[in-house]
């Protein structure tokens, strides 16, 4: 279980760092992005481990990456060029 948590945290950190590196203009502060990636990966690993039990190391890591990516996608802001003004503004 310790290796699952450590692997999930490392994958979440790598995913969050990659997102912060590629999309700095569409994400909030780097600290929030990195902590959200790690927390999402740990929660995803816990959720997958609870559902499947031990012995499914790669599947648990895949679940961690999926949940981390889903949480990171919630932090994305729309690009500036696609913002539209409302009719009343």
C-alpha positions as CSV (number, residue, x, y, z in Angstrom):
1,X,0.0,0.0,0.0
2,X,2.9,2.4,0.7
3,X,4.3,1.9,-2.8
4,X,0.9,2.5,-4.3
5,X,0.6,5.8,-2.4
6,X,4.1,6.8,-3.3
7,X,3.7,5.9,-6.9
8,X,0.3,7.7,-7.1
9,X,1.8,10.9,-5.5
10,X,4.7,10.8,-7.9
11,X,2.4,10.4,-10.9
12,X,0.0,13.1,-9.7
13,X,3.0,15.5,-9.2
14,X,4.3,14.7,-12.7
15,X,0.9,15.2,-14.2
16,X,0.3,18.5,-12.4
17,X,3.8,19.8,-13.2
18,X,3.2,19.0,-16.9
19,X,-0.1,20.8,-16.9
20,X,1.4,23.8,-15.1
21,X,4.3,23.9,-17.6
22,X,2.1,23.6,-20.7
23,X,-0.8,25.8,-19.6
24,X,0.4,28.4,-17.2
25,X,-1.9,31.1,-18.6
26,X,-5.0,29.0,-18.0
27,X,-4.3,27.7,-14.5
28,X,-4.2,29.4,-11.1
29,X,-1.0,29.5,-9.0
30,X,1.5,26.7,-9.4
31,X,1.3,25.7,-5.8
32,X,-2.5,25.1,-6.0
33,X,-2.0,23.1,-9.2
34,X,0.7,20.9,-7.8
35,X,-1.1,20.2,-4.5
36,X,-4.4,19.4,-6.4
37,X,-2.6,17.0,-8.7
38,X,-1.0,15.1,-5.7
39,X,-4.2,15.1,-3.7
40,X,-6.3,13.9,-6.6
41,X,-3.9,11.1,-7.3
42,X,-3.9,10.0,-3.7
43,X,-7.6,10.1,-3.6
44,X,-7.9,8.2,-6.8
45,X,-5.5,5.5,-5.6
46,X,-7.5,5.2,-2.3
47,X,-10.7,4.9,-4.2
48,X,-9.4,2.4,-6.7
49,X,-7.7,0.4,-4.0
50,X,-10.9,0.3,-1.9
51,X,-12.9,-0.9,-4.9
52,X,-10.5,-3.5,-6.2
53,X,-8.4,-4.5,-3.2
54,X,-4.7,-5.1,-3.2
55,X,-2.9,-6.9,-6.0
56,X,-3.9,-4.5,-8.9
57,X,-0.9,-2.1,-8.8
58,X,-1.1,-0.8,-12.3
59,X,-4.9,-0.5,-12.3
60,X,-4.7,1.5,-9.0
61,X,-2.1,3.8,-10.6
62,X,-4.3,4.3,-13.6
63,X,-7.2,5.2,-11.4
64,X,-5.0,7.7,-9.6
65,X,-4.0,9.3,-12.9
66,X,-7.6,9.5,-14.0
67,X,-8.9,11.2,-10.9
68,X,-5.9,13.5,-10.8
69,X,-6.5,14.6,-14.4
70,X,-10.2,15.1,-13.7
71,X,-9.5,17.4,-10.7
72,X,-6.8,19.3,-12.7
73,X,-9.3,19.9,-15.5
74,X,-11.6,21.6,-13.0
75,X,-8.9,24.2,-12.4
76,X,-8.7,25.2,-16.1
77,X,-10.0,28.7,-17.0
78,X,-11.2,29.5,-20.5
79,X,-8.7,31.0,-23.0
80,X,-8.9,34.8,-23.3
81,X,-9.6,34.7,-27.0
82,X,-12.8,32.7,-26.6
83,X,-14.4,34.8,-24.0
84,X,-17.5,36.5,-25.1
85,X,-19.2,39.5,-23.6
86,X,-22.8,39.3,-22.5
87,X,-25.4,41.2,-24.3
88,X,-26.0,43.5,-21.4
89,X,-22.4,44.5,-20.9
